[in-house]
Amino acid sequence: MVIAEPIYIILAAHNHPDAHEYVKQLTLKSQKTGKLLLDLLFEDPEAKPYLAKLTKAQKDILTNPEKYTGIASKKAESVCSFWEKKLSL
């Protein structure tokens, strides 16, 4: 299920009208059937037009979810910047 967030973000980036709800339903189906979320995504005809638009980097994230970091690096930079300013006063 760790792949759910990058799936919905990527689908939303390709103008899926309700990416979050769509992925939520796929996640529930995955839990109910025991099928992998990614398999359900690639088997679903509704997803095909969006999957056809994936960049190489997006495909890489879906097939290697450990590479997905979201906005973690931006958050880390923000925290460091905040504390650098606070501690330099």
Residue pairs with C-beta under 8 A, 6 or more apart in sequence:
1 27
1 30
1 31
1 37
2 65
3 37
3 38
3 62
3 65
3 68
4 23
4 24
4 26
4 27
4 37
5 68
5 70
6 61
6 62
6 65
6 68
6 70
7 19
7 23
7 26
7 37
7 38
7 41
7 62
8 19
8 20
8 22
8 23
9 19
9 70
10 50
10 54
10 58
10 61
10 62
11 19
11 22
11 23
11 47
11 50
12 19
12 20
13 58
14 50
14 53
14 54
15 50
16 22
16 50
22 46
22 47
26 37
26 40
26 41
26 44
27 37
29 35
29 40
30 36
30 37
30 40
33 40
38 62
38 63
41 47
41 51
41 62
42 51
54 62
60 67
61 67
61 68
